[in-house]
């Protein structure tokens, strides 16, 4: 499996080039996705998005992390 670290800008640019949507539209979509997952995590502590992955909120040393 190939891994690649992308900056946020590179990730957004990649989505723009693959979808043909405007940068503004892609930014809104990604921001909404992240905010929705974060909100659900605060409520439930775990979110699974089919074909994207599972996100868990973990408390460690008084800090909360998304894994």
C-alpha positions in Angstrom: 0.0 0.0 0.0 1.4 3.4 -1.0 1.2 6.2 1.5 1.7 9.9 0.9 1.6 12.8 3.3 -0.4 15.6 1.8 -0.8 19.1 3.1 -4.3 20.4 3.4 -3.8 22.6 0.4 -2.5 19.7 -1.7 -5.4 17.5 -0.6 -7.9 20.2 -1.6 -6.1 20.8 -4.9 -6.2 17.1 -5.7 -10.0 16.9 -5.0 -10.5 20.0 -7.2 -8.6 18.4 -10.1 -10.4 15.0 -9.7 -13.9 16.4 -9.4 -13.9 19.6 -11.5 -15.6 21.4 -8.6 -14.4 24.8 -7.6 -11.9 25.2 -4.8 -14.5 27.1 -2.8 -17.0 24.2 -3.2 -14.4 21.5 -2.2 -13.3 23.6 0.8 -16.9 23.8 2.0 -17.5 20.0 1.5 -14.3 19.0 3.3 -14.9 21.5 6.1 -18.5 20.2 6.5 -17.3 16.6 6.6 -14.7 17.3 9.3 -17.1 19.4 11.4 -19.8 16.7 11.1 -17.4 14.0 12.2 -16.1 16.1 15.1 -19.6 16.9 16.3 -20.6 13.3 16.2 -17.5 12.3 18.1 -18.3 14.7 20.8 -21.7 13.1 21.2 -21.0 9.4 20.6 -17.2 9.0 20.9 -17.0 7.0 17.7 -18.0 7.5 14.1 -17.8 5.1 11.2 -18.1 6.4 7.6 -18.5 3.6 5.2 -15.6 3.4 2.7 -13.8 6.2 4.6 -13.0 4.8 8.0 -13.7 4.7 11.7 -12.9 7.7 13.9 -12.6 7.3 17.7 -12.3 9.9 20.3 -9.7 8.8 22.9 -8.9 10.5 26.2 -5.2 10.2 27.1 -3.5 12.2 29.8 -6.3 14.7 30.0 -6.1 15.3 26.2 -8.7 14.2 23.7 -7.4 12.8 20.4 -9.1 11.6 17.2 -7.7 8.3 16.0 
